[in-house]
Amino acid sequence: MPRPPYEAGPVAAAAGASAMLDISDGLVRDGRRIAAASGVSLELSREALAGQFVGPVAAVLGEAQAWEQVLGGGEEHSLLATFAAGSVPDDERAPWWVIGTCVAPGPEGPTVLLDGIPASARGWDHFHP
């Protein structure tokens, strides 16, 4: 049963988060929403995601399925936010992890990249069955 991190939102806002939403539709899909609204691309780091997020899931589901869940799952209702460089809050009550950076969009426009490669569509799409 998911427990949304309610306390993390105010901590992020106080630290100056410039954009934030819950990723209940998946990291890549909701990341694209932030990217499009902000006019940037989000470059996710495979290394940053691997240890903290993929590793524990891979121990149960295997690595390929773990990556699918981390990039496309969302029912845990985690939050995704953007911060100015060096201003990610370090608050043990509501921890935030750096999983990538905002970069200028390429010819494809604002999108989500995984180590420089456009991430394929993942996550829940409310408008397509």
N, CA, C and O atoms as a MOPAC input file, in Angstrom:
PM7 MOZYME 1SCF
protein

 N      0.84100 1    -1.16500 1     0.00000 1
 C      0.00000 1     0.00000 1     0.00000 1
 C      0.89000 1     1.23400 1     0.00000 1
 O      1.63600 1     1.45000 1     0.95500 1
 N      0.83000 1     2.04400 1    -1.04400 1
 C      1.73300 1     3.19800 1    -1.12700 1
 C      1.44700 1     4.22800 1    -0.04400 1
 O      0.31400 1     4.39600 1     0.40700 1
 N      2.49800 1     4.90200 1     0.35100 1
 C      2.38300 1     6.02100 1     1.27000 1
 C      3.04900 1     7.21700 1     0.61300 1
 O      4.27600 1     7.32300 1     0.62200 1
 N      2.24700 1     8.13100 1     0.03600 1
 C      2.84200 1     9.29900 1    -0.61200 1
 C      3.71300 1    10.07700 1     0.37500 1
 O      3.36100 1    10.19500 1     1.54900 1
 N      4.82900 1    10.60300 1    -0.08500 1
 C      5.73800 1    11.33900 1     0.80300 1
 C      5.26600 1    12.78200 1     1.00500 1
 O      5.89800 1    13.72300 1     0.52600 1
 N      4.15900 1    12.94200 1     1.71400 1
 C      3.56800 1    14.26800 1     1.89300 1
 C      4.56000 1    15.29700 1     2.42600 1
 O      4.55400 1    16.44800 1     1.99100 1
 N      5.39700 1    14.89700 1     3.34900 1
 C      6.32800 1    15.82500 1     3.97300 1
 C      7.41300 1    16.31400 1     3.00900 1
 O      8.02600 1    17.35200 1     3.26000 1
 N      7.66200 1    15.60000 1     1.92700 1
 C      8.72400 1    15.98200 1     0.99200 1
 C      8.35500 1    17.21000 1     0.15300 1
 O      9.24300 1    17.96100 1    -0.25100 1
 N      7.08200 1    17.42700 1    -0.11200 1
 C      6.66300 1    18.57300 1    -0.91700 1
 C      7.01800 1    19.90000 1    -0.27900 1
 O      7.67000 1    20.72200 1    -0.92400 1
 N      6.61600 1    20.14800 1     0.96800 1
 C      6.98800 1    21.41100 1     1.60700 1
 C      8.50100 1    21.59000 1     1.76300 1
 O      9.00800 1    22.70600 1     1.65600 1
 N      9.21900 1    20.49400 1     2.01500 1
 C     10.68000 1    20.58400 1     2.11900 1
 C     11.26100 1    21.04000 1     0.78200 1
 O     12.14000 1    21.90100 1     0.74700 1
 N     10.76900 1    20.46300 1    -0.32300 1
 C     11.25000 1    20.85100 1    -1.65400 1
 C     10.88800 1    22.29900 1    -1.97200 1
 O     11.71100 1    23.04500 1    -2.50400 1
 N      9.67200 1    22.69300 1    -1.65100 1
 C      9.24500 1    24.07500 1    -1.91200 1
 C     10.10900 1    25.06300 1    -1.13700 1
 O     10.51700 1    26.09000 1    -1.68000 1
 N     10.39000 1    24.75900 1     0.12700 1
 C     11.22400 1    25.64400 1     0.94000 1
 C     12.64600 1    25.73300 1     0.39400 1
 O     13.31700 1    26.75000 1     0.57400 1
 N     13.10900 1    24.67500 1    -0.27200 1
 C     14.45900 1    24.66100 1    -0.84700 1
 C     14.49300 1    25.32700 1    -2.22100 1
 O     15.55900 1    25.45600 1    -2.82200 1
 N     13.33100 1    25.75000 1    -2.72000 1
 C     13.30200 1    26.46400 1    -4.00000 1
 C     13.03600 1    25.59400 1    -5.20800 1
 O     13.44500 1    25.95000 1    -6.31300 1
 N     12.36300 1    24.46200 1    -5.03800 1
 C     12.04100 1    23.62000 1    -6.20400 1
 C     11.34500 1    24.47700 1    -7.25800 1
 O     10.42300 1    25.23000 1    -6.94500 1
 N     11.78800 1    24.35900 1    -8.49800 1
 C     11.19900 1    25.16700 1    -9.57100 1
 C     10.08000 1    24.44500 1   -10.30000 1
 O      9.31600 1    25.07500 1   -11.03100 1
 N      9.96900 1    23.14300 1   -10.11600 1
 C      8.88200 1    22.33600 1   -10.68600 1
 C      8.78100 1    21.06900 1    -9.84800 1
 O      9.78500 1    20.56500 1    -9.34400 1
 N      7.55700 1    20.55700 1    -9.70200 1
 C      7.40200 1    19.34500 1    -8.91000 1
 C      6.05100 1    18.71700 1    -9.22600 1
 O      5.06000 1    19.42500 1    -9.40700 1
 N      6.01100 1    17.38100 1    -9.29300 1
 C      4.75900 1    16.65400 1    -9.40000 1
 C      4.97100 1    15.23500 1    -8.91300 1
 O      6.10400 1    14.76800 1    -8.80000 1
 N      3.86800 1    14.55000 1    -8.62500 1
 C      4.02100 1    13.15900 1    -8.22900 1
 C      4.18100 1    12.33900 1    -9.49900 1
 O      3.67000 1    12.70500 1   -10.55800 1
 N      4.88800 1    11.23900 1    -9.38200 1
 C      5.14100 1    10.41300 1   -10.56800 1
 C      4.27400 1     9.16400 1   -10.52800 1
 O      4.75500 1     8.04400 1   -10.69900 1
 N      3.00000 1     9.37900 1   -10.30000 1
 C      2.07100 1     8.24700 1   -10.23200 1
 C      1.82700 1     7.61500 1   -11.59700 1
 O      1.31100 1     6.50000 1   -11.67000 1
 N      2.18900 1     8.30200 1   -12.67900 1
 C      2.05000 1     7.73000 1   -14.02200 1
 C      3.36700 1     7.20500 1   -14.56900 1
 O      3.42000 1     6.75700 1   -15.71500 1
 N      4.42400 1     7.24900 1   -13.78100 1
 C      5.72700 1     6.73500 1   -14.19500 1
 C      6.75200 1     7.84400 1   -14.32200 1
 O      6.42000 1     8.96100 1   -14.72000 1
 N      7.99200 1     7.54300 1   -13.98500 1
 C      9.07400 1     8.52300 1   -14.01100 1
 C      9.26800 1     9.12400 1   -15.39400 1
 O      9.38600 1    10.34300 1   -15.51700 1
 N      9.30500 1     8.30400 1   -16.43600 1
 C      9.54000 1     8.83000 1   -17.78600 1
 C      8.33800 1     9.65500 1   -18.25600 1
 O      8.51500 1    10.77000 1   -18.74700 1
 N      7.12500 1     9.12600 1   -18.11300 1
 C      5.93900 1     9.85000 1   -18.59400 1
 C      5.75900 1    11.17500 1   -17.84400 1
 O      5.55600 1    12.21400 1   -18.47100 1
 N      5.83200 1    11.14700 1   -16.51600 1
 C      5.66900 1    12.38300 1   -15.76200 1
 C      6.88200 1    13.29400 1   -15.89800 1
 O      6.75300 1    14.51700 1   -15.84000 1
 N      8.06200 1    12.70100 1   -16.08000 1
 C      9.24700 1    13.51100 1   -16.36000 1
 C      9.08600 1    14.28900 1   -17.64900 1
 O      9.53200 1    15.43300 1   -17.74000 1
 N      8.46100 1    13.69300 1   -18.64100 1
 C      8.19300 1    14.40300 1   -19.90100 1
 C      7.24300 1    15.57000 1   -19.68300 1
 O      7.35400 1    16.59800 1   -20.35000 1
 N      6.32100 1    15.41500 1   -18.76100 1
 C      5.39100 1    16.51100 1   -18.46200 1
 C      6.14000 1    17.70200 1   -17.87200 1
 O      5.89500 1    18.84600 1   -18.25600 1
 N      7.05400 1    17.43600 1   -16.93900 1
 C      7.86600 1    18.52300 1   -16.38100 1
 C      8.74000 1    19.12400 1   -17.47400 1
 O      8.84900 1    20.34500 1   -17.58000 1
 N      9.36300 1    18.27700 1   -18.28400 1
 C     10.24200 1    18.76500 1   -19.34600 1
 C      9.48500 1    19.67800 1   -20.30400 1
 O      9.95400 1    20.77000 1   -20.62700 1
 N      8.32100 1    19.23600 1   -20.75500 1
 C      7.53400 1    20.02300 1   -21.70800 1
 C      7.09000 1    21.35000 1   -21.09800 1
 O      7.17700 1    22.39300 1   -21.74700 1
 N      6.61600 1    21.31400 1   -19.85700 1
 C      6.13800 1    22.54300 1   -19.21200 1
 C      7.27900 1    23.51800 1   -18.93600 1
 O      7.06500 1    24.72900 1   -18.89200 1
 N      8.49800 1    22.99200 1   -18.74900 1
 C      9.64900 1    23.82600 1   -18.40300 1
 C     10.51900 1    24.18900 1   -19.59800 1
 O     11.39200 1    25.05000 1   -19.48300 1
 N     10.29500 1    23.54200 1   -20.75400 1
 C     11.10500 1    23.82800 1   -21.93100 1
 C     12.52400 1    23.30800 1   -21.83600 1
 O     13.44200 1    23.88900 1   -22.41400 1
 N     12.71100 1    22.20400 1   -21.10200 1
 C     14.02900 1    21.58400 1   -20.95600 1
 C     13.89900 1    20.09800 1   -21.23500 1
 O     12.79400 1    19.58100 1   -21.39500 1
 N     15.02300 1    19.42300 1   -21.29100 1
 C     15.01900 1    17.96200 1   -21.27300 1
 C     15.56700 1    17.52400 1   -19.92600 1
 O     16.41700 1    18.19100 1   -19.33700 1
 N     15.07100 1    16.40200 1   -19.45400 1
 C     15.58300 1    15.83100 1   -18.21100 1
 C     16.51500 1    14.69400 1   -18.58200 1
 O     16.10600 1    13.74000 1   -19.24400 1
 N     17.75700 1    14.79400 1   -18.16200 1
 C     18.73900 1    13.74200 1   -18.43000 1
 C     18.91700 1    12.91400 1   -17.16100 1
 O     19.58200 1    13.33100 1   -16.21300 1
 N     18.30400 1    11.72500 1   -17.17000 1
 C     18.41900 1    10.82600 1   -16.03500 1
 C     19.72900 1    10.05900 1   -16.10700 1
 O     20.22700 1     9.75700 1   -17.19100 1
 N     20.28000 1     9.74900 1   -14.94400 1
 C     21.53000 1     9.01700 1   -14.85300 1
 C     21.25900 1     7.56500 1   -14.49100 1
 O     20.69300 1     7.27100 1   -13.43800 1
 N     21.66400 1     6.67200 1   -15.36600 1
 C     21.52000 1     5.23900 1   -15.09800 1
 C     22.25600 1     4.87600 1   -13.80400 1
 O     21.75400 1     4.09200 1   -12.99800 1
 N     23.43200 1     5.44200 1   -13.61300 1
 C     24.21700 1     5.14700 1   -12.40600 1
 C     23.47300 1     5.60900 1   -11.14900 1
 O     23.42900 1     4.88000 1   -10.15900 1
 N     22.89100 1     6.80300 1   -11.17800 1
 C     22.17700 1     7.31900 1   -10.00800 1
 C     20.93400 1     6.49000 1    -9.69700 1
 O     20.60300 1     6.29300 1    -8.52800 1
 N     20.25300 1     6.01000 1   -10.71300 1
 C     19.04800 1     5.20900 1   -10.50200 1
 C     19.36300 1     3.77600 1   -10.08500 1
 O     18.58600 1     3.15400 1    -9.36100 1
 N     20.49900 1     3.25400 1   -10.53900 1
 C     20.81600 1     1.83600 1   -10.33600 1
 C     20.89900 1     1.43900 1    -8.86400 1
 O     20.20500 1     0.51600 1    -8.43800 1
 N     21.72000 1     2.10800 1    -8.09600 1
 C     21.94000 1     1.66500 1    -6.72500 1
 C     20.76600 1     1.89500 1    -5.79600 1
 O     20.35000 1     0.98100 1    -5.08500 1
 N     20.23800 1     3.08000 1    -5.79400 1
 C     19.17800 1     3.44700 1    -4.85600 1
 C     17.82300 1     2.83900 1    -5.21600 1
 O     17.06000 1     2.45800 1    -4.32800 1
 N     17.52200 1     2.74700 1    -6.50600 1
 C     16.17200 1     2.37800 1    -6.91100 1
 C     16.08400 1     1.03700 1    -7.63900 1
 O     15.21800 1     0.22400 1    -7.31600 1
 N     16.94900 1     0.79200 1    -8.59900 1
 C     16.87200 1    -0.43600 1    -9.38400 1
 C     17.36900 1    -1.64100 1    -8.59300 1
 O     16.75000 1    -2.70400 1    -8.63600 1
 N     18.46500 1    -1.49300 1    -7.88000 1
 C     19.07000 1    -2.60900 1    -7.15200 1
 C     18.11000 1    -3.36800 1    -6.25500 1
 O     18.01300 1    -4.58900 1    -6.37500 1
 N     17.39300 1    -2.69300 1    -5.35500 1
 C     16.48000 1    -3.42000 1    -4.46500 1
 C     15.35700 1    -4.14900 1    -5.21600 1
 O     14.94100 1    -5.23100 1    -4.80300 1
 N     14.87500 1    -3.57000 1    -6.29700 1
 C     13.80300 1    -4.20400 1    -7.07400 1
 C     14.36600 1    -5.37200 1    -7.87600 1
 O     13.70800 1    -6.40200 1    -8.01900 1
 N     15.58200 1    -5.21500 1    -8.40000 1
 C     16.21000 1    -6.27300 1    -9.19800 1
 C     16.42100 1    -7.53700 1    -8.37600 1
 O     16.36700 1    -8.64600 1    -8.90800 1
 N     16.65600 1    -7.37200 1    -7.09500 1
 C     16.84800 1    -8.54200 1    -6.23400 1
 C     15.60800 1    -9.42700 1    -6.19800 1
 O     15.70300 1   -10.62300 1    -5.92300 1
 N     14.44700 1    -8.83900 1    -6.47600 1
 C     13.19100 1    -9.58800 1    -6.44400 1
 C     12.70200 1    -9.93200 1    -7.84600 1
 O     12.26600 1   -11.05700 1    -8.08900 1
 N     12.77100 1    -8.97100 1    -8.77700 1
 C     12.17800 1    -9.14300 1   -10.10900 1
 C     13.16500 1    -9.41500 1   -11.23600 1
 O     12.75100 1    -9.77100 1   -12.33900 1
 N     14.44200 1    -9.25700 1   -10.98800 1
 C     15.43300 1    -9.33800 1   -12.05300 1
 C     15.69800 1    -7.94500 1   -12.59500 1
 O     14.86100 1    -7.05200 1   -12.46300 1
 N     16.86400 1    -7.75800 1   -13.20600 1
 C     17.28900 1    -6.41900 1   -13.60100 1
 C     16.40900 1    -5.78900 1   -14.68200 1
 O     16.04200 1    -4.62100 1   -14.55500 1
 N     16.06500 1    -6.51600 1   -15.72900 1
 C     15.26600 1    -5.92500 1   -16.81900 1
 C     13.91600 1    -5.43100 1   -16.31100 1
 O     13.49700 1    -4.31700 1   -16.62600 1
 N     13.23800 1    -6.26300 1   -15.52400 1
 C     11.93100 1    -5.86300 1   -15.00100 1
 C     12.07000 1    -4.73600 1   -13.98400 1
 O     11.18500 1    -3.88600 1   -13.88100 1
 N     13.16400 1    -4.71800 1   -13.23700 1
 C     13.40100 1    -3.64000 1   -12.27900 1
 C     13.50700 1    -2.29600 1   -12.99700 1
 O     12.93100 1    -1.30500 1   -12.54800 1
 N     14.24800 1    -2.25900 1   -14.12200 1
 C     14.35100 1    -1.01100 1   -14.88400 1
 C     12.98200 1    -0.58400 1   -15.40700 1
 O     12.65700 1     0.60300 1   -15.37500 1
 N     12.17600 1    -1.52700 1   -15.88500 1
 C     10.82500 1    -1.19600 1   -16.35400 1
 C     10.00000 1    -0.58300 1   -15.23300 1
 O      9.28300 1     0.39500 1   -15.44800 1
 N     10.09800 1    -1.15200 1   -14.04400 1
 C      9.32200 1    -0.63800 1   -12.91400 1
 C      9.80300 1     0.73800 1   -12.47500 1
 O      8.98600 1     1.61500 1   -12.19400 1
 N     11.10900 1     0.93900 1   -12.41100 1
 C     11.64300 1     2.22700 1   -11.98100 1
 C     11.31400 1     3.32000 1   -13.00100 1
 O     10.96300 1     4.43500 1   -12.61400 1
 N     11.42200 1     3.02000 1   -14.27500 1
 C     11.16500 1     4.03000 1   -15.30200 1
 C      9.69000 1     4.20100 1   -15.63400 1
 O      9.26800 1     5.29200 1   -16.01700 1
 N      8.89900 1     3.14100 1   -15.49300 1
 C      7.51000 1     3.21300 1   -15.92700 1
 C      6.47200 1     3.01100 1   -14.85300 1
 O      5.30700 1     3.35200 1   -15.05400 1
 N      6.86400 1     2.46200 1   -13.70800 1
 C      5.90200 1     2.27700 1   -12.62600 1
 C      5.65300 1     3.60600 1   -11.93700 1
 O      6.36500 1     4.58000 1   -12.18300 1
 N      4.67000 1     3.64800 1   -11.09600 1
 C      4.42800 1     4.91200 1   -10.41600 1
 C      3.47300 1     4.82800 1    -9.26000 1
 O      3.17800 1     5.84500 1    -8.63100 1
 N      2.99400 1     3.67900 1    -8.96800 1
 C      1.96600 1     3.58000 1    -7.93900 1
 C      2.46100 1     3.87100 1    -6.53000 1
 O      1.66400 1     3.93200 1    -5.59400 1
 N      3.77400 1     4.05200 1    -6.37000 1
 C      4.26700 1     4.44100 1    -5.04900 1
 C      4.10800 1     5.93300 1    -4.81100 1
 O      4.32900 1     6.41000 1    -3.69800 1
 N      3.72700 1     6.67500 1    -5.84500 1
 C      3.44800 1     8.11400 1    -5.73800 1
 C      4.62700 1     8.92200 1    -5.20800 1
 O      4.44800 1     9.81100 1    -4.37600 1
 N      5.82100 1     8.61900 1    -5.68300 1
 C      6.99200 1     9.41300 1    -5.34200 1
 C      6.85400 1    10.78800 1    -5.97100 1
 O      5.98200 1    11.01000 1    -6.81100 1
 N      7.71500 1    11.70700 1    -5.56400 1
 C      7.71400 1    13.04600 1    -6.13400 1
 C      8.94800 1    13.24200 1    -6.99700 1
 O     10.01300 1    12.69400 1    -6.71300 1
 N      8.79500 1    14.02800 1    -8.05100 1
 C      9.89500 1    14.42700 1    -8.92500 1
 C      9.92600 1    15.94400 1    -8.90300 1
 O      8.90000 1    16.59300 1    -9.10800 1
 N     11.09900 1    16.51300 1    -8.65700 1
 C     11.22200 1    17.97300 1    -8.60400 1
 C     12.51700 1    18.40100 1    -9.25600 1
 O     13.46300 1    17.62200 1    -9.37800 1
 N     12.54200 1    19.65500 1    -9.67100 1
 C     13.77100 1    20.24100 1   -10.20200 1
 C     14.23000 1    21.33400 1    -9.23900 1
 O     13.42300 1    22.07600 1    -8.67900 1
 N     15.54600 1    21.41100 1    -9.06400 1
 C     16.16500 1    22.37400 1    -8.16300 1
 C     17.32700 1    23.03800 1    -8.88300 1
 O     17.89700 1    22.46600 1    -9.81200 1
 N     17.67600 1    24.23800 1    -8.45900 1
 C     18.90100 1    24.86700 1    -8.94500 1
 C     20.08300 1    24.00400 1    -8.49400 1
 O     20.02400 1    23.35600 1    -7.44800 1
 N     21.13900 1    24.00200 1    -9.28000 1
 C     22.32600 1    23.21300 1    -8.93500 1
 C     22.77300 1    23.52900 1    -7.51100 1
 O     22.89800 1    24.69500 1    -7.13400 1
 N     23.00800 1    22.49200 1    -6.73300 1
 C     23.50200 1    22.64800 1    -5.37700 1
 C     22.43700 1    22.95700 1    -4.32900 1
 O     22.77000 1    23.16100 1    -3.16100 1
 N     21.16500 1    22.99500 1    -4.71800 1
 C     20.13600 1    23.34700 1    -3.73000 1
 C     19.17700 1    22.20200 1    -3.40600 1
 O     18.10200 1    22.43600 1    -2.85300 1
 N     19.55100 1    20.97500 1    -3.74200 1
 C     18.70500 1    19.82500 1    -3.40400 1
 C     18.70000 1    19.67500 1    -1.88600 1
 O     19.76400 1    19.60800 1    -1.27000 1
 N     17.51400 1    19.62200 1    -1.27400 1
 C     17.46700 1    19.55800 1     0.19100 1
 C     18.07600 1    18.27100 1     0.73500 1
 O     17.91500 1    17.19300 1     0.16300 1
 N     18.76800 1    18.41300 1     1.83700 1
 C     19.36600 1    17.28100 1     2.54300 1
 C     18.68100 1    17.20200 1     3.89900 1
 O     19.22900 1    17.64400 1     4.90900 1
 N     17.49200 1    16.64200 1     3.91300 1
 C     16.66200 1    16.59300 1     5.10500 1
 C     16.27500 1    15.14200 1     5.34100 1
 O     15.53200 1    14.56800 1     4.54400 1
 N     16.75900 1    14.54200 1     6.41000 1
 C     16.49600 1    13.11400 1     6.63400 1
 C     15.01800 1    12.82000 1     6.85700 1
 O     14.60300 1    11.67300 1     6.68700 1
 N     14.20600 1    13.80600 1     7.23100 1
 C     12.76000 1    13.60100 1     7.37400 1
 C     12.08800 1    13.41800 1     6.02000 1
 O     11.07700 1    12.72600 1     5.90800 1
 N     12.65400 1    14.04100 1     5.00000 1
 C     12.07600 1    13.99900 1     3.66100 1
 C     13.21800 1    14.00800 1     2.65300 1
 O     13.49400 1    15.04000 1     2.04200 1
 N     13.88300 1    12.87200 1     2.47400 1
 C     15.07800 1    12.84800 1     1.62000 1
 C     14.76600 1    13.03300 1     0.14000 1
 O     13.72700 1    12.59800 1    -0.35800 1
 N     15.68900 1    13.68800 1    -0.54100 1
 C     15.64900 1    13.85800 1    -1.99400 1
 C     16.94900 1    13.31300 1    -2.54900 1
 O     17.99700 1    13.45200 1    -1.91900 1
 N     16.89600 1    12.69100 1    -3.72400 1
 C     18.08300 1    12.13800 1    -4.37400 1
 C     18.23400 1    12.77500 1    -5.74300 1
 O     17.25000 1    12.98600 1    -6.45200 1
 N     19.46800 1    13.07800 1    -6.11100 1
 C     19.75700 1    13.59000 1    -7.45100 1
 C     19.80100 1    12.39500 1    -8.39200 1
 O     20.61700 1    11.49100 1    -8.21700 1
 N     18.91700 1    12.39200 1    -9.39700 1
 C     18.86700 1    11.27800 1   -10.35000 1
 C     19.14400 1    11.75500 1   -11.76900 1
 O     19.06600 1    10.97000 1   -12.71400 1
 N     19.46500 1    13.02400 1   -11.92200 1
 C     19.75100 1    13.55200 1   -13.24700 1
 C     19.87400 1    15.06000 1   -13.20600 1
 O     19.97400 1    15.67900 1   -12.14700 1
 N     19.86400 1    15.62900 1   -14.40300 1
 C     19.98700 1    17.07800 1   -14.54300 1
 C     19.04000 1    17.58100 1   -15.62400 1
 O     18.55800 1    16.81400 1   -16.45700 1
 N     18.78400 1    18.87800 1   -15.59200 1
 C     18.03200 1    19.53200 1   -16.66900 1
 C     19.04900 1    19.99400 1   -17.70800 1
 O     20.08600 1    20.56100 1   -17.36500 1
 N     18.74400 1    19.74700 1   -18.97000 1
 C     19.63300 1    20.14300 1   -20.06300 1
 C     18.81200 1    20.82100 1   -21.15000 1
 O     17.58800 1    20.69200 1   -21.18900 1
 N     19.48300 1    21.53400 1   -22.01700 1
 C     18.79500 1    22.16700 1   -23.14200 1
 C     18.19400 1    21.08600 1   -24.02800 1
 O     18.82800 1    20.05900 1   -24.27200 1
 N     16.98300 1    21.30700 1   -24.50900 1
 C     16.37900 1    20.29100 1   -25.37800 1
 C     17.11300 1    20.19900 1   -26.70600 1
 O     17.63600 1    21.18700 1   -27.22100 1
 N     17.13900 1    19.00100 1   -27.24100 1
 C     17.74800 1    18.78000 1   -28.55100 1
 C     16.71900 1    18.99200 1   -29.63900 1
 O     15.66000 1    19.56600 1   -29.38900 1
 N     17.01900 1    18.53200 1   -30.85600 1
 C     16.10100 1    18.71500 1   -31.97800 1
 C     14.74000 1    18.05800 1   -31.76400 1
 O     13.75200 1    18.45700 1   -32.37900 1
 N     14.68900 1    17.04200 1   -30.88600 1
 C     13.42200 1    16.36300 1   -30.61600 1
 C     12.53800 1    17.17000 1   -29.67500 1
 O     11.38700 1    16.80000 1   -29.44400 1
 N     13.06100 1    18.27200 1   -29.12700 1
 C     12.31400 1    19.09200 1   -28.18600 1
 C     12.46400 1    18.55900 1   -26.77500 1
 O     13.23100 1    17.62500 1   -26.54300 1
 N     11.74200 1    19.14000 1   -25.83100 1
 C     11.83300 1    18.68300 1   -24.44600 1
 C     11.45200 1    17.21500 1   -24.32000 1
 O     10.42800 1    16.78000 1   -24.84600 1
 N     12.27900 1    16.46400 1   -23.62300 1
 C     12.03300 1    15.02900 1   -23.47000 1
 C     12.76200 1    14.51500 1   -22.23900 1
 O     13.32400 1    15.29400 1   -21.46900 1
 N     12.75200 1    13.23000 1   -22.06000 1
 C     13.51900 1    12.57200 1   -20.99800 1
 C     14.55800 1    11.68200 1   -21.65700 1
 O     14.25200 1    10.87500 1   -22.53400 1
 N     15.78700 1    11.85100 1   -21.21200 1
 C     16.90600 1    11.06400 1   -21.71900 1
 C     17.42300 1    10.17800 1   -20.59300 1
 O     17.35100 1    10.54300 1   -19.41900 1
 N     17.93500 1     9.03400 1   -20.95500 1
 C     18.60900 1     8.15200 1   -20.00600 1
 C     20.03300 1     8.00400 1   -20.50500 1
 O     20.28300 1     7.32300 1   -21.50000 1
 N     20.97100 1     8.64800 1   -19.80800 1
 C     22.37300 1     8.69100 1   -20.24200 1
 C     22.50000 1     9.16900 1   -21.68100 1
 O     23.26200 1     8.60100 1   -22.46300 1
 N     21.75600 1    10.21500 1   -22.03100 1
 C     21.86900 1    10.84800 1   -23.34400 1
 C     21.01300 1    10.24700 1   -24.43400 1
 O     20.96900 1    10.78000 1   -25.54300 1
 N     20.33000 1     9.15200 1   -24.14800 1
 C     19.49100 1     8.47200 1   -25.15500 1
 C     18.03200 1     8.69200 1   -24.79100 1
 O     17.65000 1     8.47300 1   -23.64100 1
 N     17.19300 1     9.12700 1   -25.75700 1
 C     15.77900 1     9.32700 1   -25.43500 1
 C     15.16700 1     8.06400 1   -24.82700 1
 O     15.28600 1     6.96800 1   -25.37500 1
 N     14.51400 1     8.24500 1   -23.68700 1
 C     13.86400 1     7.12200 1   -22.99800 1
 C     12.56500 1     6.78800 1   -23.72000 1
 O     11.80500 1     7.68600 1   -24.08100 1
 N     12.30900 1     5.50700 1   -23.92900 1
 C     11.08700 1     5.10800 1   -24.60700 1
 C      9.88600 1     5.36900 1   -23.70700 1
 O     10.00700 1     5.44000 1   -22.48400 1
 N      8.72000 1     5.51100 1   -24.34300 1
 C      7.49500 1     5.80700 1   -23.59600 1
 C      7.22200 1     4.71200 1   -22.58500 1
 O      7.20600 1     3.52700 1   -22.91800 1
 N      7.01300 1     5.11600 1   -21.36700 1
 C      6.69000 1     4.19300 1   -20.28400 1
 C      5.69400 1     4.88800 1   -19.38500 1
 O      5.59900 1     6.11500 1   -19.37400 1
 N      4.95700 1     4.09900 1   -18.63600 1
 C      4.05100 1     4.66400 1   -17.66000 1
 C      2.60600 1     4.60400 1   -18.12000 1
 O      2.30900 1     4.13100 1   -19.21700 1
 N      1.73400 1     5.07600 1   -17.29100 1
 C      0.30600 1     5.04200 1   -17.53000 1
 C     -0.12700 1     6.22700 1   -18.38000 1
 O      0.21100 1     7.36900 1   -18.06800 1
 N     -0.85800 1     5.97300 1   -19.43000 1
 C     -1.40700 1     7.02500 1   -20.27900 1
 C     -2.92300 1     6.99400 1   -20.12000 1
 O     -3.57500 1     6.03900 1   -20.54300 1
 N     -3.48000 1     8.02700 1   -19.51500 1
 C     -4.90400 1     8.08900 1   -19.22700 1
 C     -5.76900 1     8.17600 1   -20.48000 1
 O     -6.97000 1     7.91200 1   -20.42500 1
 N     -5.17000 1     8.54200 1   -21.59600 1
 C     -5.96100 1     8.80400 1   -22.79500 1
 C     -5.90400 1     7.69000 1   -23.83700 1
 O     -6.55500 1     7.78100 1   -24.87800 1
 N     -5.13500 1     6.64900 1   -23.56600 1
 C     -5.06100 1     5.51500 1   -24.47500 1
 C     -5.23100 1     4.22900 1   -23.69100 1
 O     -4.56000 1     4.02800 1   -22.67900 1
 N     -6.11900 1     3.35800 1   -24.14300 1
 C     -6.34700 1     2.10300 1   -23.41800 1
 C     -5.15600 1     1.16700 1   -23.48700 1
 O     -5.19800 1     0.07200 1   -22.92500 1

